[in-house]
Amino acid sequence: MAKRTTTKTPGRKKASKKKAARKNTRSASTKGLNLDLLTRLCEVPGVPGREERVRALIEGEIEGLFDSVETDAMGSLICTRNARGRGKNPKRIMLLCHMDEIGFYISHIDDKGFLWIDPAGGFDQRNLFSRRVLVCTKNRDYHGVMNPGGRPIHISAPDERTKVPAVKEFFVDIGLPADEVKKRVKVGDFLVMDEPAREMGDKFVSKALDNRVACWLGIEAVRELTRLGSHSCEVVVAFTTQEEVGLRGAKTASFAVKPDIGLGIDVTLACDTPGIPSNESVTIHGEGFGLHVKDSSFIADHELVDHVEALSIKHNIPYQRTILRAGGQDGAAAQQAAAGAKAVGITVGTRYIHTVTEMIDKSDLAAARDILARFLAEVK
């Protein structure tokens, strides 16, 4: 056994001062975060294939940031900012930020006016019980509640209470008579979870942080870039569609843009919570942005990984390398488009992902913004 030593009081004070200094630095890094924009992005509804409201919000935010803005046939918003420095043949850097959130489409309206649903994205049905939802139609939105079919606790058998229903067993009640429901709601209308965004201490909690975090970063990183001054690369920010059902918008957008470098901007898991082994945490809240090396859709270019890491160290931006065992993101589409591109992921660790309680650490969000701006400002 190693000899145990006791730290003297002056040493403890010194450590305490260092801890306070780290805390102050962290607070400074989150100062001025535009969380009003993140709130609005998270609360606007937009499932795969119905991202138009998110796109409209973004269009209203980006005036003056880009030299050209267009919407492609898949509904992705392609925003280009020309190089602001000297040099010929600037590199084209593409940021891919998907707009869609997981949600549902209305697949059937029964004779009692209950709405039956078809998922658009990957849901864990354990998180769907007793949810408030927003049903979005052509003319207006309706508040509703979602529950599975079956008996309530007062009249159910013990074995019924332990069953986890399949997604197809859930239905939505919007509190109207059947004839009114059928007048107002159509098969093909969509719905999302209906929960407000909240700041909670060092955290920000909302539905749809996957992936309105990336939409926020696509805007705020370019704003930060304008404050840093000139940049020698061409910046293309693609706010893409239908990522949650197979990177669809990113595939077509990347093929059209043909980037030299693709940056997949997304959230990733932060399983630094009870019940999960530390080797499966992926990221830890408060330890910086995720430098995404690998998932089941792509393997990042190792030279880009090293370059982003060096930039982070140079500018004192906290980061953590990440590998995700399953799942994918839009960076894979940029990597594989046309003749191919170098690609890497920049992510923000998120607890309780694909639920209405998705949670990020504000300092990790700031770190992701800062590294993106620095990368764009300094790439040659």
N, C-alpha and C positions, 0 to 999 in steps of 0.2 A: 504493500500500500504506500502511495506517495505521501510525503510529509504534508500535513495540513498547515497552512499559514493564515494568520489573521491580518486583514487589511487595516491599516491605521486610519484614524479619523480624518486626517488631511486628505488621504487618498479618496475616501468616500465623498468628501466635499468636492474634490476635483471631478470625480465621475459624475456627481450630481450636476455640476456646472456644464459638463459636456452634454449631458442628457437635455438640459434646458436649452442649450444652444441648438441641438438638433431639432427640438420642438419648435423653436422660434424660426429656424430655417424652413421647416415644413409649413408653418403657418404663412410665411412670406410667399412660398411657392404657390399657394392657392389664392392669394389675394388678387381680387379683380376677375376671378372666374365668372364668365357670363352664364350663370346657372338659370337665369330667366329663359335664355334661349334653349338650354337643355330641357327645361320643364315643358316648354311649348312643343319641342320636337317629340318628347316622349308621350305627351297627352294627345297629340293629333293621331287619328286612326289611319292605318295603312297596312293591309295584309298583302302577301304576294299577289301581284296582278292588279292591285288597287292602291297604288302608292301616290295617286295624284294629289291628295291633300298635303302629304309630306313634301312633295316636289314644289307645290305652290308656296308653302311656307319658306322653303329654302330659297326659291327665286326671289322672294321679298327681302331676304337677308343679305344677298350677295352682291347687291348693286355696287359697282365700282371696283370689285375685287378681281374681276376677270375681263378679258378682252373679247371673248365670245362665249355664248351660252346657247346650247341647243338641246332639244329632246329627241332621242332616237326612236325607232319604231317599237322598241320594247318598253319605252317609257322612262329609260334612264336619262338623267340630266348630265350632260357632258359640258364641263366648264373649263375653259382654257385661259391660262395667263401666260402671255409671251415672256421670253427672257428679258430681263432688265439690266443686262450687262453686255460687255463687249465679247466678241468671239463668234465664230461661224459654226454652223451645224450644232446647235445646242442639244444636249440630251433631253429626251422627252420622259418626264417622270410622271407616272400615273398613280394617283391615290384612288383606291376603290372602297367606297363607303356605301354599304347597302341600306336602302330606305325601309324595307319591309320588316314587319314584326310578325310573329306567329299569330294565327287567328283562325277563323272559320268562315266557311260559306254556308248559306242556307241551302239545304238540299231537298227539304220537304216541309210542307205545312199541312198538318193533319186536320181532321174535321173538328177538333176542339180548339184549334188555333195555336197549338204548340208547334214550335219551330225545331226541326231536326237538322243536324249540322254535319258538315264534312270538313275535316281539319286541313289547314294550309300551313304546314310546318310541323315540327316534332313536339308533341305534348306528352308529358307524364301525367296520366289520368289521375294519379294520386293527388295532384294539385288543382283539380278542376271542381271539387265539391263546393256547392253553395257559393257560387261566384256571381257578382254583379257584372253585367256585360252591356255593351253598347251595340245595338243593331243599326247598321248604316245602310240607308236606302237612298234612292235617287232624290227624293224630296226633303227628307229630314231623318234625324237619328232618334232611336227609341231606346230608353233604358229598359233593361230586362234582367232576369235572374236565370242562372243555369244550374241544373241539378240532374242527377241520374234518375231513371225510372226505378220504381220500387217502393217498398214500405218505409215509413219513417221509424225512428227508434222505438216509439211507444208501442208499435204493433208488429215489429219485426222479430224474427227468430235470431238467436245468437249467431248462427252461421251466416246469416244474411248481413250482419253488421261488420263482418271481417272481409267480405268480398270487395274487391276493387273492380268497379265496372269498366268495361271497354269504352273508348271514346264514343263509339256509335250508340251507346246507351244514354248519352246525355241529351237533354232537350232544353229549350229556352222558352220562358214565359214572359211576355211583355205586358200582361195585365189587361188585355183588350179582348172583346168578344171575337169569336172565330171569323165572323163575316167582316169585321173591321180589320183584323189581322190580314186576311187575304186581299183586302183592298189596298193595304199600305205596304205590305212586304211581299217580295217576289223571290222565287228560287234564283239563286245567283247573287243576292244581296249578301253583305258580309258582316261579321261582327268581331269585336275585340273585347278584351277585358276592360272593365271600367273602374280604374283606380287612379287617384291623384298622385303626382310626384311629391316627394318630401325630402327636405334636408334633415339629417339626423346626426348631429355632432359632426364628426369628420367625414360622414358618409352622405351619399345621395341615393335615394331609393325610389324605384318606379317600375312600372311595366315598361317593356319596349326599350330598355337600355341596350338590348340586343336588337337593333344596332343603331339607335339614334345617337349613341356615344360617337360612332364613326361619323355620322352626319355633322355632329357638333365639331368634331376634330377637323373634318374637311373644310369647314368654314373658319374656325378659330385659328388653325395652323396657318392658313393663308393670311389672315389678319395679322398674326404675329410676324409672318414673313415680311409683310409690307413695312412693319416697324423696324425690322432688321436692316432694310435697305435693298440694294440690288441683288439679283440672283441670275446666274448664267444659264440656268436650265429652263426649259418650257414645262410649266406645271399644268397637268390635266387632272382635275378632280372629277371623278365619275360617281355620281350618286345613283347607285344601281338598283335594279328591280329584281325580285324573285330569287334572292339568294337562298332563302330558307327552303326552297323546293329544288335546289340544284344549281346554284350560281348562274342562273340563266341570263340575267341582264348583264352580268359581268363578262360572260363569254362573248356576247355580240359587241359590247362596248369595247372590249380589249382588242377584238379583231379589227374594229374600225380605227382605233387609236394607234395600235402597233407601238406600244411604249418600249423604250430602252430598259427602263426599270419599273417594276410594279410594286407598289406598297399596299398590301392587304391590310385595311384598317378595320378592326373588329374588337369585340370583347372576347375574353376567354374565361375559363373556369378559375375561380378562387375558392378552393375547397379547404380553406384554412379554418374549418369549423368542426364542432364536435362530431364524432362518429366516423371520421375519415382519416386514414393513416397519412402521416406527413409526406410519404413518398408519392401520394396521389393528389397532393394539394394543387399542383400545376403553378399557381401563383399565390402570393401572400399579400394581403392588403397592406398598403403603406410602404411597400418596398420598391415601388417604381413601376414604370410601364413594362409590359411584356414584350421582350424581343423574341419573336415567334420563329422557332427553328423548324418545326415539323408538326404536321398533323396527317390525317389520312387522305388529304387531298393534294398536298404538296410538300416538298422539302426545300427550304430556303437556300439561296445561294450562299455558300459559306463565307465568301469574301465580303458580301454585303453584310452579313451578320457581324463579322469582325469590324467592318467599317462603322456600322451603327454603334457598336460597343465602344469603339475608340472615341467617337463623337460624344457619347454619353459621359465617358470619363473626362474628356477634355472640358466639357461644359458643366460638370458636376450635376448631371441629370440622373437620378436614380433609375435603375433598370433591373430586370431579372430575366434570364433566359427561360424560354418555355417550350415544352413539347406537350402536345395534346394527343392522347391515345386514339381518340375517335373524333369525328367531326371534320369540317372543312371550312374554308373561307375564300373570299373573292381573289386573294392573291394568287391562288392556283389558276384562275382563268387568265390572268395577265401573263403568267409564266408560260402557259401553253398556247397562247393565241398566235396565229400566223406563224412566223418563223421562230417565235419564242422570245422570252425576255428574262432577265434576272429579276428575282423577286424575293421579298422578305415580308414578314408580318410585323405590324406594330399593334399591340393589343392592350386592353385594360382589363385587369382581373375583376371578375364579377361573381359575387356570391349568389346562390339561389337562382341560377340562370334558368330561363324559360318559365318563370313564374311571375306573379304580380309584385313580388318582393325583391326583384333584382337589385343588387346593392354594389356600388363602387365606392372606393376611397377617393376623395377629391384630390389628394396629392398625386395619386397615380394618374388621374385624368390630366392634371397640369403637366406632369412629366411627359405624357404621350404628346400633348400639344407642343411642348418645347422641343422635343427631339425631332418631330416632323419639321418644324420651322427651321431648325438648325441644319437638318439634312438637306432641305431644299435650298437654303442659303449658301451652303458650302460645297454642294456637289459640283464636280468639274466635268 
